[in-house]
Amino acid sequence: MTRQSFAIGLLLLTALLLPVQLSAQHAIPLERFRQNVKQVWSRSKEFVADSNFDTKVTRVSRVEWQGNMGRSTPLWSMEGAFPIAWLANDGEHFVTAYDGGHLLPQSYDRSQVMLSFTRRGKIMNQITLSQLISDFSRLEKAGSSYRWFRYWGLNTCGHLVLETVEQKELLFDVTTGRPAKLESEKAPSGRGWKSHRNLLMCHEFQYPPDYLFKEDRIFDGSPSAYILLKRAQDKEWLIDVSIEDMANYPQEYARKSLAEFVLDRASGMYSADGHGSSTYPKFARGSRSRAYLAPYSEVTKK
């Protein structure tokens, strides 16, 4: 896995992730019409898995979009229906999870399979509870159950991320089901600069050593995409960083470089707010890395 790393100076730099051939259009979820069917979409919205809890069969289809209408073509199916699952952007790799979610029963089994990694329905690897939790005394009591993790999900690089109650962040390659190592591109930084990383959003950046850092968590326990920075002597937060996933933007933005997108956004903010009410993103000398200008897919294929 490759992550881009970038330095933040005194001015805001918006970091964006540019995916390949994404569509901003979404079909109406099938479960709104059929209560016993759950849909799992790939992040690219090019593939969808329909888990039918009556027939106990999951079917994966390719979706071709025409405007906001999607036309599906079945590709493969597997036995089982899964309340918690993730579908990779290739439409072949499917990860299913322990259906108890965050909670374990009091009589939990350390050999319980928590994650299953499959390719076209064939299991490639399975991860048990004992492979995820080292110190079971750290499990958090939640009524008659135990909470065992903070959050999980596919990140913007297509890897499964999980943070346990032991505050361990684990990364898995969905194509193999094996632990993945984190690799960063080298970017210029000042002496003694601190680093911040977010595995779920798949990014890392550096900031000056005399700056304070604040990152909140959202309702499901995962890290927020909004970050605040300031110098120790400042009363107010000086830098507001927003990490934005381009999967949520219209298709035409995927064709822009990061520099073009930043200038476009800055121009819009200036027109709306005026020159005195906002701080706009600029490139600091020596702080540009290849990840700024290359489409995200090119960065991650390294």
VOLOGU-816714 format. One line per field, with one value per residue: residue in one letter; y negated, z negated, x of N, C-alpha, C in turn. Coordinates in steps of 0.2 Angstrom, whole numbers, plus 2048, in hexadecimal, padded with zeros to 3 digits. Example, Ala and Ser with C-alpha at 12.3 -4.5 7.8 and 13.67 -1.06 7.14 Angstrom:
REM residues 2
res	c(A  S)
nv	c(81C  80B)
nw	c(7D9  7DD)
nu	c(842  840)
cav	c(816  805)
caw	c(7D9  7DC)
cau	c(83E  844)
cv	c(810  800)
cw	c(7D9  7D9)
cu	c(842  840)
//
This chain:
REM residues 302
res	c(M  T  R  Q  S  F  A  I  G  L  L  L  L  T  A  L  L  L  P  V  Q  L  S  A  Q  H  A  I  P  L  E  R  F  R  Q  N  V  K  Q  V  W  S  R  S  K  E  F  V  A  D  S  N  F  D  T  K  V  T  R  V  S  R  V  E  W  Q  G  N  M  G  R  S  T  P  L  W  S  M  E  G  A  F  P  I  A  W  L  A  N  D  G  E  H  F  V  T  A  Y  D  G  G  H  L  L  P  Q  S  Y  D  R  S  Q  V  M  L  S  F  T  R  R  G  K  I  M  N  Q  I  T  L  S  Q  L  I  S  D  F  S  R  L  E  K  A  G  S  S  Y  R  W  F  R  Y  W  G  L  N  T  C  G  H  L  V  L  E  T  V  E  Q  K  E  L  L  F  D  V  T  T  G  R  P  A  K  L  E  S  E  K  A  P  S  G  R  G  W  K  S  H  R  N  L  L  M  C  H  E  F  Q  Y  P  P  D  Y  L  F  K  E  D  R  I  F  D  G  S  P  S  A  Y  I  L  L  K  R  A  Q  D  K  E  W  L  I  D  V  S  I  E  D  M  A  N  Y  P  Q  E  Y  A  R  K  S  L  A  E  F  V  L  D  R  A  S  G  M  Y  S  A  D  G  H  G  S  S  T  Y  P  K  F  A  R  G  S  R  S  R  A  Y  L  A  P  Y  S  E  V  T  K  K)
nv	c(806  7F5  7E5  7D4  7C7  7B7  7A6  79A  789  778  775  77A  78A  793  7A4  7B0  7BF  7C8  7D2  7DF  7DE  7DC  7DB  7CF  7D2  7DA  7E9  7ED  7F5  806  80D  804  807  815  81D  828  828  823  817  815  809  806  7FA  7F3  7F4  7FC  809  814  81E  829  82F  83B  83F  849  853  855  852  849  83D  836  828  81F  80E  803  7F2  7E6  7D7  7D4  7E1  7F2  800  811  81F  830  838  841  84D  852  85E  859  84B  83B  830  826  820  81D  817  818  80D  814  81D  82A  82E  831  82D  834  832  836  837  832  825  817  81D  82B  83A  83F  84C  84D  854  857  85C  858  854  845  83D  840  843  842  848  847  84E  859  85E  855  852  852  849  84A  846  847  843  836  830  82D  82C  831  82B  81E  81D  814  811  812  811  821  825  825  818  818  812  802  7FB  800  804  802  7F9  7EA  7EE  7FB  805  80F  808  808  804  809  80B  80B  800  803  801  80A  810  817  820  821  82A  835  838  837  82F  81E  813  802  7F6  7E7  7D9  7CF  7BF  7AD  7A6  79C  79A  7A5  7A6  7AB  7BA  7BF  7CC  7D4  7E2  7E6  7DC  7DC  7D4  7CA  7BD  7B0  7A4  795  795  78D  78C  78F  79D  7A3  7AF  7B5  7C2  7CB  7D0  7DE  7E2  7E1  7D7  7C6  7BC  7B0  7A4  79B  78E  785  778  77A  76E  768  762  766  773  775  77B  783  793  79D  7AC  7B3  7BF  7C4  7CC  7C8  7BD  7B5  7BD  7B5  7AF  7B9  7B8  7AE  7A7  7A6  799  792  794  78F  781  77E  780  777  76B  76B  76A  75E  755  757  753  748  73F  73D  746  753  760  765  774  776  77B  77F  77B  788  791  79A  7AA  7B9  7BE  7B4  7B0  7BB  7C6  7CF  7DD  7E0  7DD  7E7  7F3  7F5)
nw	c(800  804  7FD  7FE  7F8  7F0  7ED  7E2  7E1  7DB  7E2  7E8  7EF  7FA  7FA  806  80D  81B  824  830  83E  838  833  830  82E  826  823  81D  80E  80D  802  7FD  803  802  7F4  7F0  7F6  7F8  7FE  803  808  814  811  81D  823  82D  82C  824  816  812  804  800  7F3  7F3  7FC  7F9  801  809  816  822  82C  83B  83E  84A  84E  853  853  844  844  841  849  846  848  844  83C  834  826  815  808  7F9  7EF  7EA  7DD  7DA  7E4  7F1  802  80E  81A  826  827  825  819  809  7F9  7EA  7D9  7C8  7C1  7B6  7B4  7AC  79F  794  78D  77C  77A  784  791  794  79F  7A9  7B9  7C0  7CB  7DD  7EC  7FC  80E  81B  815  80F  801  7FC  7F0  7DF  7D0  7BE  7AE  7A4  7AC  7AD  7A1  794  786  77C  771  773  77A  77B  770  774  76F  76F  777  780  787  795  79F  7A7  7B3  7C4  7D6  7E8  7EE  7F8  800  803  7F9  7EB  7DC  7CA  7B9  7AA  798  791  797  7A2  7B3  7C1  7D1  7DF  7EE  7FB  806  802  7F5  7EC  7DF  7E2  7E6  7E2  7ED  7F1  7FC  7FD  7F8  7F8  7E9  7D9  7CD  7C0  7C1  7BE  7C1  7C7  7CA  7D2  7D4  7D8  7E1  7E9  7E9  7E6  7DD  7D9  7CC  7C4  7B6  7AB  7AB  7A6  7A7  7AC  7AE  7B0  7AD  7B6  7B4  7B5  7B0  7B8  7BF  7C2  7D1  7D0  7CA  7BE  7BC  7B2  7AC  79C  795  79A  798  7A0  7AB  7B9  7C6  7D0  7D6  7E2  7E8  7F6  7FF  810  815  811  819  829  839  842  83A  838  842  840  83B  82A  828  831  82C  81F  822  828  81E  815  81C  81D  80F  80C  814  80E  800  7FF  7FE  7F2  7E8  7E8  7E8  7F4  7FE  802  80B  802  804  809  803  80B  810  81A  819  819  826  82E  834  828  829  831  828  81E  825  825)
nu	c(804  802  805  801  80C  80D  812  80D  80C  80B  800  7F0  7EE  7E5  7E2  7DF  7D7  7D9  7CF  7CD  7C2  7B6  7A4  798  78B  77E  775  765  764  762  75D  753  748  747  747  74F  75B  76B  776  787  792  7A0  7AD  7AF  7A2  7A0  79E  793  78D  780  779  76E  764  75A  75C  769  774  781  783  78D  78E  792  790  78A  78A  77E  77B  771  76D  770  776  776  781  783  791  797  794  791  78F  786  781  784  785  78F  79B  7A7  7AB  7B7  7BF  7C1  7B7  7B9  7BE  7B9  7B4  7AF  7A8  7A8  798  793  798  79E  79D  7A1  79B  799  79E  7A8  7B2  7C2  7C7  7BE  7B9  7BC  7BF  7BD  7C5  7C1  7C2  7B9  7AF  7B7  7C0  7CE  7D5  7D4  7D1  7D3  7CC  7D6  7E1  7DF  7DD  7E8  7EA  7DD  7D8  7D6  7CA  7BB  7AE  79D  78E  787  790  7A0  7AA  7B5  7BC  7C0  7BD  7BA  7BD  7BE  7CB  7D0  7DA  7D7  7D9  7D5  7D2  7D4  7D1  7D5  7CF  7DA  7E1  7E8  7EC  7E8  7EC  7E6  7E9  7DD  7DD  7E4  7E2  7EC  7F6  7FA  808  80C  811  81A  81B  82A  82B  82F  834  835  842  840  832  821  817  808  7FC  7EE  7E6  7DA  7D5  7E0  7EC  7FB  803  80F  813  818  823  820  812  801  7F6  7E6  7DA  7CA  7BE  7B1  7A0  7A0  7AC  7B7  7C5  7C3  7C1  7C6  7D2  7DB  7E7  7F3  7FF  807  806  7FB  7EA  7DF  7DA  7E5  7E7  7DC  7D9  7D3  7CF  7CB  7C1  7C1  7B8  7AC  7A9  7A3  7A6  7AD  7B7  7C1  7C9  7D1  7E1  7E9  7ED  7E6  7D9  7DA  7DC  7D1  7C7  7CC  7CA  7BC  7B8  7BE  7B6  7AA  7AC  7B4  7C4  7C8  7C3  7C7  7D3  7DE  7E2  7F3  802  811  822  82C  824  81D  818  819  80C  803  800  7FF  7F2  7E9  7E8  7F4  7FE  7FB  7FE  80B)
cav	c(800  7EF  7DF  7CD  7C3  7B0  7A2  794  783  774  774  780  78E  798  7AA  7B4  7C6  7C8  7D9  7E1  7E0  7DC  7D8  7CB  7D4  7E0  7ED  7EE  7FB  80C  80E  800  80B  81C  81D  82E  828  81E  815  812  806  805  7F3  7F0  7F4  800  810  815  824  829  834  83D  843  84E  858  856  851  842  83D  830  826  819  808  7FE  7EC  7E1  7D2  7D7  7E7  7F7  807  816  826  835  83A  847  84E  857  85F  855  844  838  829  822  823  818  81A  815  80A  818  821  831  830  830  82F  835  831  838  834  82E  81E  815  821  832  83D  841  852  84D  859  853  85E  856  851  83E  83A  845  83F  847  846  84A  853  85E  85B  855  852  850  846  84C  841  847  840  82F  82D  831  82B  831  827  818  81C  80F  814  80F  815  828  827  822  815  81B  80D  7FB  7FB  804  802  801  7F2  7E7  7F2  801  80A  80F  805  80A  801  80D  808  80A  7FB  805  800  80F  80F  81E  820  825  82F  83B  839  836  828  819  80E  7FB  7F3  7E0  7D5  7CA  7B8  7A9  7A4  798  79E  7A7  7A6  7B1  7BD  7C1  7D0  7D6  7E8  7E7  7D8  7DE  7CF  7C8  7B6  7AD  79D  792  798  789  78C  794  7A1  7A5  7B3  7B8  7C8  7CA  7D4  7E5  7E3  7E0  7D0  7C1  7BA  7A9  7A4  794  78D  77E  778  77A  767  765  764  769  778  771  77F  788  798  7A1  7B2  7B5  7C5  7C2  7D0  7C4  7B7  7B7  7C0  7B1  7AD  7BE  7B7  7A8  7A8  7A3  792  78F  794  78A  77A  77D  77F  770  766  76B  767  756  752  757  751  742  740  73C  74A  75A  762  76A  778  775  77F  77C  77C  78E  796  79E  7B0  7BB  7C0  7AE  7AF  7C1  7C9  7D3  7E4  7E0  7DD  7ED  7F8  7F5)
caw	c(800  804  7FB  7FF  7F2  7F2  7E8  7E1  7DE  7D8  7E6  7E9  7F6  7FA  7FD  80A  80F  822  826  837  841  833  835  82A  82E  821  824  817  80B  80E  7FC  7FC  806  800  7ED  7EE  7FB  7F6  803  802  80F  814  811  824  825  834  82A  81E  813  80F  7FF  7FF  7ED  7F3  800  7F7  807  80B  81D  824  833  83E  83F  84F  84C  858  84E  83E  844  842  84C  843  84B  83F  83E  830  820  810  802  7F3  7EF  7E5  7DB  7DA  7EA  7F6  808  811  820  82B  828  824  812  804  7F2  7E5  7D2  7C2  7C2  7B0  7B5  7A6  799  793  787  776  77B  78A  793  797  7A6  7AD  7BF  7C0  7D2  7E2  7F2  802  815  81F  810  80C  7FB  7FC  7EA  7D9  7CA  7B8  7A9  7A1  7B0  7AD  79A  790  77E  77B  76B  776  77C  777  76E  777  76D  76E  77D  780  78D  796  7A4  7A7  7BA  7CA  7DC  7ED  7EF  7FE  804  804  7F4  7E5  7D6  7C4  7B3  7A4  792  78F  79A  7A7  7B9  7C5  7D8  7E3  7F6  7FC  80B  800  7EE  7E7  7DD  7E7  7E3  7E4  7F0  7F2  800  7FA  7FA  7F4  7E2  7D5  7C8  7BA  7C2  7BB  7C6  7C6  7CF  7D2  7D8  7DB  7E7  7ED  7EB  7E1  7DE  7D4  7CA  7C0  7AF  7A6  7AD  7A3  7AC  7AA  7B2  7AD  7AF  7B7  7B0  7B5  7AD  7BD  7BF  7C6  7D7  7CE  7C6  7BC  7BA  7B0  7A8  795  792  79D  795  7A5  7B0  7BF  7CC  7D1  7DB  7E4  7EC  7FA  804  816  817  810  81E  82F  83D  845  836  838  848  83E  836  824  828  834  828  819  824  82A  818  812  820  81A  808  80C  817  809  7FA  800  7FD  7EB  7E3  7E8  7E9  7FA  7FF  807  80B  7FF  807  807  800  810  812  820  818  81A  82D  831  832  822  82C  833  821  81A  829  824)
cau	c(800  806  801  805  80D  80E  813  808  810  807  7FA  7EC  7EF  7DF  7E4  7DA  7D9  7D6  7CE  7CC  7BC  7B0  79E  795  785  77D  76F  761  766  75D  75A  74E  742  747  74A  753  760  770  77B  78D  795  7A7  7AE  7AE  79B  7A0  79C  78E  78C  77A  778  767  763  755  75F  770  778  783  784  791  78D  795  78B  78C  785  77B  778  770  76A  775  774  77B  783  785  797  798  790  794  78A  786  77E  789  783  795  79F  7AA  7AC  7BD  7BD  7C2  7B1  7BA  7C0  7B3  7B6  7AA  7AA  7A4  791  792  79A  7A3  79C  7A2  797  79D  7A1  7AB  7B7  7C8  7C8  7B9  7BC  7BA  7BF  7BE  7C7  7C0  7C2  7B3  7AC  7BB  7C3  7D5  7D8  7CF  7D4  7CF  7CC  7DC  7E6  7DE  7DE  7EE  7E8  7D6  7D6  7D5  7C4  7B7  7A7  798  788  788  795  7A7  7AC  7BC  7BF  7BD  7BA  7BD  7BA  7C2  7CE  7D0  7DF  7D4  7DB  7D1  7D5  7D1  7D4  7D2  7CF  7E1  7E4  7EC  7E9  7EA  7EA  7E6  7E8  7D7  7DE  7E8  7E0  7F2  7F8  7FD  80C  80B  817  818  820  82E  829  834  831  839  845  83C  82B  81D  813  801  7F9  7E7  7E6  7D4  7D5  7E6  7F1  7FF  806  813  812  81E  823  81C  80B  7FD  7F2  7DF  7D5  7C4  7BB  7AA  79B  7A2  7B3  7BC  7C8  7C0  7C5  7C7  7D7  7DC  7EE  7F5  805  806  804  7F5  7E4  7DA  7DD  7E8  7E6  7D7  7DB  7CD  7D1  7C5  7C1  7BE  7B2  7A6  7A8  7A1  7AA  7B2  7BD  7C6  7CE  7D6  7E7  7E7  7EF  7E0  7D3  7DB  7DB  7C9  7C4  7CE  7C6  7B5  7B8  7BF  7B0  7A4  7AD  7B8  7CB  7CA  7C0  7C9  7DA  7DD  7E8  7F9  808  817  828  82F  820  819  81A  815  805  7FF  7FE  7FD  7EC  7EA  7E9  7FB  802  7FB  800  812)
cv	c(7FA  7E9  7D9  7CA  7BC  7AC  79C  78F  77F  773  77B  783  793  79E  7AE  7BA  7C6  7CF  7D9  7E2  7E0  7D9  7D5  7CE  7DA  7E3  7EC  7F4  800  80D  80A  803  812  81C  822  82E  822  81D  812  810  806  7FD  7F0  7F0  7F8  807  810  81C  824  830  836  842  848  854  85A  856  84A  842  836  82E  820  814  804  7F8  7E8  7DC  7D4  7DE  7EC  7FD  80C  81C  82A  837  841  847  852  858  85B  84E  841  831  824  824  81C  81B  815  812  80E  81D  828  833  82D  832  82F  835  835  834  831  827  81D  819  828  834  83E  847  852  852  856  856  85C  852  84A  83B  840  841  844  844  84A  850  859  85A  85B  855  850  84E  847  846  841  844  838  82C  831  831  82B  82D  820  817  818  812  80F  812  81C  82A  824  81E  816  816  807  7FA  7FF  802  802  7FA  7F0  7EA  7F9  807  809  80D  807  807  805  808  807  804  7FD  804  806  80E  816  81D  824  82A  835  83D  839  82F  824  814  807  7F9  7EB  7DD  7D0  7C3  7B3  7A7  7A0  79D  79F  7A6  7AC  7B4  7C0  7C6  7D2  7DC  7E8  7E2  7D8  7D8  7CE  7C1  7B4  7A6  79B  795  794  788  791  797  7A3  7A9  7B6  7BE  7C7  7CF  7DB  7E7  7E2  7D8  7CC  7BF  7B2  7A8  79C  794  786  77E  778  774  765  767  767  76E  774  774  784  78D  79C  7A6  7B4  7BA  7C3  7C6  7CD  7BE  7B9  7B9  7BB  7AF  7B2  7BC  7B1  7AA  7A5  79C  78F  78E  78F  783  779  77C  779  76B  765  768  760  753  752  753  74A  744  740  741  751  75B  767  76E  776  77A  77C  77F  783  793  79A  7A4  7B3  7BD  7BA  7AE  7B5  7C3  7CE  7DB  7E5  7E1  7E4  7F3  7F9  7FC)
cw	c(800  801  7FD  7F9  7F4  7EC  7E8  7DE  7DB  7DC  7E7  7EF  7F5  7FE  800  80C  816  824  82E  839  83C  836  82F  829  829  823  81D  814  80B  808  7FA  7FF  804  7F9  7EC  7F3  7F9  7FC  800  808  80E  813  817  826  82C  832  824  81C  810  80B  7FE  7F9  7ED  7F7  7FE  7FC  808  812  81E  82B  835  840  845  84E  853  854  847  83E  845  845  84A  848  846  841  83A  82A  81C  80B  7FC  7F4  7E9  7E3  7DB  7DF  7EE  7FC  80B  818  826  82C  827  81D  80D  7FD  7ED  7DE  7CD  7C1  7BB  7AF  7AF  7A0  799  78D  782  777  782  78B  796  79E  7AB  7B3  7C0  7C7  7D7  7E8  7F8  809  819  81B  80D  807  7FC  7F5  7E5  7D3  7C4  7B3  7A5  7A5  7B0  7A6  797  789  77E  775  76D  779  778  776  771  775  76C  774  77C  787  78E  79B  7A4  7AE  7BF  7D0  7E2  7EE  7F6  803  805  7FF  7EE  7DF  7D0  7BE  7AD  79E  78F  792  79F  7AE  7BE  7CC  7DB  7EB  7F8  802  808  7F9  7E9  7E5  7E2  7E3  7E6  7E7  7F2  7F7  7FC  7FC  7F6  7EE  7DE  7D0  7C2  7BB  7C0  7C1  7C3  7CB  7CD  7D6  7DC  7E2  7EB  7EF  7E5  7E2  7D8  7D3  7C5  7B9  7AA  7A7  7A8  7A8  7A9  7AF  7AE  7B0  7B0  7B3  7B0  7B2  7B2  7BD  7C4  7CC  7D6  7C9  7C4  7BA  7B7  7AD  7A1  792  795  799  799  7A9  7B7  7C5  7CB  7D7  7DC  7E9  7F0  7FF  80A  818  816  814  825  834  840  841  836  83D  846  83A  830  824  82C  830  822  81C  826  823  814  815  81D  813  808  80F  812  803  7FA  7FD  7F6  7E6  7E3  7E9  7EF  7FB  804  806  808  803  805  804  805  811  818  81F  819  821  830  82F  82C  824  82E  82D  81E  81E  829  822)
cu	c(804  802  805  806  80F  80F  80F  80C  80B  800  7F6  7ED  7EA  7E2  7DE  7DC  7D5  7D5  7CD  7C5  7B6  7AA  79B  78E  784  776  76B  762  760  759  754  747  741  74B  74F  759  765  775  781  790  79C  7A7  7AD  7A7  79B  79E  797  78D  785  779  771  767  75E  758  766  775  77A  785  788  790  791  78F  78E  787  784  777  777  76D  770  772  779  77B  786  78C  799  794  793  78E  78B  783  782  787  789  79A  7A2  7AC  7B2  7BB  7BE  7BC  7B3  7BB  7BB  7B5  7B0  7AC  7A5  79D  78F  794  79F  7A3  79E  79D  79C  7A1  7A4  7B1  7BD  7CA  7C3  7BC  7B8  7BA  7C0  7BF  7C5  7C1  7BE  7B0  7B0  7BF  7CB  7D9  7D3  7D3  7D0  7D0  7D3  7E2  7E5  7DF  7E4  7EC  7E1  7D4  7D4  7CE  7BF  7B0  7A2  791  78A  78D  79C  7A8  7B4  7BF  7BC  7BA  7BD  7BA  7C0  7C5  7CE  7D5  7DC  7D6  7D6  7D5  7D1  7D5  7D1  7D2  7D6  7E5  7E9  7E9  7EC  7E7  7EB  7E5  7E2  7D8  7E1  7E5  7E6  7F3  7FC  802  80B  812  815  81D  824  82C  82E  830  837  83C  840  834  827  819  80C  7FF  7F2  7E7  7DF  7D3  7DB  7EA  7F5  802  80A  812  817  81D  820  815  807  7F8  7EB  7DC  7D0  7C2  7B4  7A6  79D  7A9  7B8  7BF  7C4  7C4  7C7  7CC  7D9  7E4  7EF  7FB  803  804  7FE  7EF  7DF  7DE  7DF  7E6  7E1  7D8  7D5  7D0  7CB  7C6  7BE  7B9  7AC  7A5  7A6  7A7  7B0  7B8  7C2  7CB  7D3  7DC  7E5  7E8  7E9  7DA  7D4  7DA  7D4  7C5  7C5  7CA  7BF  7B4  7B9  7B9  7AA  7A5  7B1  7BF  7CD  7C7  7C2  7D0  7DA  7E3  7ED  7FE  80E  81D  82B  82B  81C  81C  816  80E  801  7FC  7FC  7F6  7ED  7EB  7F1  7FF  801  7FD  808  815)
//
